Amino acid sequence: MLNKYDCLKKLAARRSDGDVVVTTMSVAMPWAELSNTALDYASVDSAMGHAADFAYGIALAQPERRVICLNGDGSTLMCLGSLVTFTQSTAPN
């Protein structure tokens, strides 16, 4: 069985130099141990539930970059309405 640390290690190994990674809550600290670039954004503190929103905005503003959002179930549930926006106006990346 995979745990989140194993999954994050696999993702870090496959990440390209230009990829933006937005993390939140319980994944932010483990990801910070694996990656430390200017293209990492940890959405913690008062922004629970908005990592996907931030990642989507970055994807629209930077269409040449791959944007990866590591969002948990609780954060996703806090902003379910965002999923409607994402599906109606998809970012090319």
C-alpha positions in Angstrom: 0.0 0.0 0.0 1.3 3.5 -0.9 1.4 6.2 1.7 1.5 9.9 0.9 5.3 10.1 1.4 5.9 7.4 -1.2 3.5 9.1 -3.6 5.2 12.5 -3.1 8.6 11.0 -3.7 7.4 9.5 -7.0 5.9 12.8 -8.0 9.1 14.7 -7.1 11.2 12.3 -9.2 9.0 12.9 -12.2 8.6 16.7 -11.8 10.0 18.9 -14.6 12.0 22.0 -13.8 9.2 24.3 -15.0 6.3 22.6 -13.1 4.5 24.7 -10.5 3.4 22.7 -7.5 0.7 24.1 -5.1 0.3 22.2 -1.9 -2.0 22.6 1.1 -2.5 21.4 4.6 -0.9 18.0 5.5 1.0 17.7 2.2 2.7 21.0 2.4 5.4 20.0 4.9 6.3 16.7 3.4 6.5 18.3 0.0 8.8 21.0 1.3 11.2 18.3 2.5 11.4 17.0 -1.1 11.4 20.2 -3.1 12.5 23.7 -2.5 12.1 25.8 -5.7 10.6 29.2 -6.4 7.8 27.3 -8.2 6.5 25.7 -5.0 3.6 27.4 -3.3 2.4 26.1 0.0 -1.2 27.2 0.6 -1.6 26.9 4.3 -2.7 29.0 7.3 -5.9 30.8 6.3 -6.2 29.5 2.8 -7.5 26.0 3.4 -9.7 25.0 0.5 -8.2 27.4 -1.9 -5.1 25.6 -3.2 -7.1 24.4 -6.3 -8.2 28.0 -6.9 -4.7 29.3 -6.7 -3.4 26.5 -9.0 -6.1 27.2 -11.5 -5.3 30.9 -11.6 -1.6 30.1 -12.1 -2.5 27.6 -14.9 -4.5 30.3 -16.7 -1.8 32.9 -16.2 1.1 30.6 -17.2 -0.3 28.3 -19.9 3.2 27.1 -20.9 3.8 25.5 -17.5 2.3 22.4 -16.0 0.6 23.1 -12.7 0.1 20.4 -10.1 -2.2 20.8 -7.2 -1.8 18.5 -4.2 -5.2 19.1 -2.5 -6.8 16.9 0.2 -10.3 15.7 0.5 -11.2 18.3 3.3 -9.8 21.2 1.3 -11.7 20.0 -1.8 -14.9 19.8 0.1 -14.5 23.4 1.4 -14.6 24.8 -2.2 -16.7 22.4 -4.2 -18.0 25.2 -6.3 -14.6 25.7 -7.8 -14.9 22.3 -9.6 -17.8 23.7 -11.7 -15.6 26.6 -12.8 -12.7 24.2 -13.6 -14.9 22.0 -15.8 -16.6 24.9 -17.6 -13.5 26.8 -18.5 -10.6 24.4 -18.7 -7.0 25.5 -18.7 -5.0 24.0 -21.6 -2.2 22.8 -19.2 
